[in-house]
């Protein structure tokens, strides 16, 4: 069994969107700092730069989560697991996946509640006056993607335990 192309596409697309947002907030930060340093020449910081960086960073964190979940990129301490047979390691992976899925669902649920609260209260940012719920909603979309990927990976872990074969190797997403 290979990973679902739809799930890989979802996780990769969200990660790319998160990366583009990080590039944008990096550029905003550079322009804003440069503007501050050139204040004597009539330039200044980007208005609302902190608000944009805060909203963008929140989205990026949630946008990277599905890819990290898919590629087993979360931090792991495996001091003793190398001593266990592969059957035990697959069960440990299944339990870890179930716990992570539970945590991601809780986070997405609370982010949904926060989005509804911000929408109902009509809270806006101080300088740019854009509705705060926009940033929450963007993060919620990425968190929902993380929930979908997490449930899929939980299914993959069940298949690994049932079949006795590892489908996604530890650290497949990158070297640590």
C-alpha positions as CSV (number, residue, x, y, z in Angstrom):
1,X,0.0,0.0,0.0
2,X,1.3,3.4,-0.9
3,X,0.1,6.7,0.5
4,X,-3.1,8.2,-1.1
5,X,-2.2,10.8,-3.7
6,X,-5.2,12.9,-2.6
7,X,-3.9,13.0,1.0
8,X,-0.3,13.7,-0.2
9,X,-1.7,16.5,-2.4
10,X,-3.7,18.0,0.5
11,X,-0.7,17.9,2.9
12,X,1.8,19.2,0.3
13,X,-0.6,22.0,-0.9
14,X,-1.1,23.2,2.7
15,X,2.7,23.1,3.4
16,X,3.4,25.1,0.2
17,X,0.7,27.6,1.2
18,X,2.3,27.9,4.6
19,X,5.7,28.4,3.0
20,X,4.4,31.1,0.7
21,X,2.9,32.9,3.8
22,X,6.2,32.6,5.6
23,X,8.0,34.1,2.6
24,X,5.4,37.0,2.5
25,X,5.7,37.7,6.3
26,X,9.5,37.6,6.0
27,X,9.3,40.2,3.2
28,X,6.9,42.3,5.2
29,X,9.3,42.2,8.2
30,X,12.4,43.1,6.0
31,X,10.5,46.0,4.4
32,X,9.2,47.2,7.8
33,X,12.6,47.1,9.4
34,X,14.2,48.8,6.5
35,X,11.5,51.5,6.6
36,X,12.2,52.0,10.3
37,X,15.9,52.5,9.7
38,X,15.2,55.0,6.9
39,X,12.8,57.0,9.0
40,X,14.9,60.1,8.5
41,X,14.3,59.9,4.8
42,X,10.6,59.9,5.1
43,X,10.1,56.2,5.1
44,X,8.6,54.2,7.9
45,X,7.5,50.7,9.0
46,X,4.8,48.8,7.3
47,X,1.6,49.7,9.1
48,X,0.2,46.7,11.0
49,X,3.3,44.6,10.4
50,X,3.0,42.8,13.8
51,X,-0.6,42.0,13.1
52,X,0.2,40.5,9.7
53,X,3.1,38.5,11.0
54,X,1.0,37.2,13.9
55,X,-1.8,36.1,11.6
56,X,0.5,34.6,9.0
57,X,2.6,32.7,11.5
58,X,-0.5,31.1,13.1
59,X,-1.7,30.0,9.7
60,X,1.8,28.7,8.7
61,X,2.1,26.5,11.8
62,X,-1.2,24.8,11.1
63,X,-0.4,24.6,7.4
64,X,2.8,22.6,8.1
65,X,1.1,20.2,10.5
66,X,-0.5,17.9,7.9
67,X,2.8,17.4,6.0
68,X,4.6,16.8,9.3
69,X,2.0,14.2,10.3
70,X,2.1,12.5,6.9
71,X,5.9,12.2,6.8
72,X,6.3,11.3,10.5
73,X,8.3,14.5,11.1
74,X,7.3,14.9,14.7
75,X,10.0,14.7,17.3
76,X,10.5,11.2,18.6
77,X,12.6,9.7,21.3
78,X,13.6,6.2,20.3
79,X,16.2,5.2,22.9
80,X,14.7,1.7,23.5
81,X,12.5,1.1,20.5
82,X,15.4,-0.2,18.4
83,X,15.6,-3.1,20.9
84,X,12.0,-4.1,20.3
85,X,10.8,-6.3,17.5
86,X,9.1,-4.5,14.6
87,X,5.7,-5.8,15.7
88,X,6.0,-3.9,19.0
89,X,7.2,-0.8,17.1
90,X,4.2,-0.8,14.8
91,X,1.9,-1.0,17.9
92,X,3.8,1.9,19.5
93,X,3.4,3.8,16.2
94,X,-0.3,3.1,16.2
95,X,-0.7,4.3,19.8
96,X,1.4,7.4,19.1
97,X,-0.7,8.2,16.0
98,X,-3.9,7.8,17.9
99,X,-2.7,10.2,20.6
100,X,-1.5,12.7,18.0
101,X,-4.8,12.5,16.2
102,X,-6.7,13.1,19.4
103,X,-4.6,16.2,20.1
104,X,-5.0,17.5,16.6
105,X,-8.8,17.0,16.8
106,X,-8.9,18.9,20.2
107,X,-6.9,21.7,18.8
108,X,-9.1,22.0,15.7
109,X,-12.2,21.9,17.8
110,X,-11.0,24.7,20.0
111,X,-9.8,26.7,17.0
112,X,-13.3,26.3,15.6
113,X,-14.8,27.6,18.8
114,X,-12.3,30.5,18.8
115,X,-13.2,31.3,15.2
116,X,-16.9,31.5,16.1
117,X,-16.2,33.6,19.2
118,X,-14.1,36.1,17.2
119,X,-16.8,36.2,14.4
120,X,-19.6,36.8,16.9
121,X,-17.7,39.5,18.8
122,X,-16.6,41.3,15.7
123,X,-13.1,41.8,17.1
124,X,-10.7,43.6,14.8
125,X,-6.9,44.2,14.8
126,X,-5.8,47.5,16.3
127,X,-4.0,49.1,13.4
128,X,-5.3,47.5,10.2
129,X,-8.8,46.9,11.6
130,X,-9.2,43.6,9.8
131,X,-11.5,41.1,11.5
132,X,-9.5,38.7,13.8
133,X,-11.7,35.8,12.8
134,X,-10.1,35.9,9.3
135,X,-6.8,34.6,10.7
136,X,-8.6,32.1,12.9
137,X,-10.6,30.8,9.9
138,X,-7.5,30.5,7.7
139,X,-5.8,28.5,10.5
140,X,-8.9,26.4,11.0
141,X,-8.9,25.4,7.3
142,X,-5.3,24.2,7.7
143,X,-6.2,22.5,11.0
144,X,-9.1,20.6,9.3
145,X,-6.5,19.5,6.8
146,X,-4.4,18.2,9.6
147,X,-7.4,16.3,11.1
148,X,-8.0,14.6,7.7
149,X,-4.4,13.6,7.3
150,X,-4.2,12.4,10.9
151,X,-7.2,10.2,10.6
152,X,-5.8,8.8,7.3
153,X,-2.4,8.1,9.0
154,X,-4.3,6.4,11.9
155,X,-5.8,4.1,9.2
156,X,-2.3,3.5,7.8
157,X,-1.0,2.6,11.2
158,X,-3.9,0.1,11.7
159,X,-3.0,-1.4,8.3
160,X,0.6,-1.7,9.3
161,X,-0.3,-3.5,12.5
162,X,-2.8,-5.8,10.7
163,X,-0.5,-6.6,7.8
164,X,2.8,-6.7,9.7
165,X,4.4,-4.4,7.1
166,X,5.7,-0.8,7.6
167,X,4.2,1.5,5.0
168,X,5.8,4.8,6.1
169,X,9.3,4.5,7.5
170,X,10.2,6.7,10.6
171,X,11.8,10.0,9.5
172,X,10.8,9.5,5.9
173,X,10.0,13.2,5.7
174,X,13.5,14.4,6.6
175,X,16.7,13.6,8.5
176,X,17.0,14.8,12.1
